[in-house]
Amino acid sequence: MRAVVARVTEASVTVGEEVTGAIAEPGLLVLLGIHTGDEPADAATMARKLHELRVLRDEESCASTGAPLLVVSQFTLYGDTRKGRRPSWTAAARPELAEPLVTAVVAGLRERGARVETGRFGATMAVRSVNDGPFTVLIEV
């Protein structure tokens, strides 16, 4: 499981004309990719890491400040570009495995008390954000 996490002052995701998720205050934008070998235990670990990650101002976390997270599924995080000019997606989990694990990460965050907004799995989404810093990290579980 892989996540690109950006500290943002605001972020939103739109599908067509509908805003499916938005945060209008400082928090984290999480682009979440699921690997073919990922399991439910990985989702719980990722939820904990995201919630407790101390990357907000003054080394705070979403857990300590109550800052929101916007979680957007993104299979392209497992694109392999080592050979040729076209990415290979073989490491990215198929939708029937990926969707329940993305849902489990979101559920795990909410169980921890996090405020979470989301995109729409499998949809073409427009993601907008104002990066704070900029500050972006990669998390792998």
Secondary structure, DSSP 8 states (H G I E B T S, - for coil): -EEEEEEEEEEEEEETTEEEEEE-SSEEEEEEE-BTT--HHHHHHHHHHHHH---BGGGB-HHHH---EEEEE-GGGG-B-SSSSS-B-TTB--HHHHHHHHHHHHHHHHHTT--EEE--TTS--EEEEEEEEEEEEEEE-
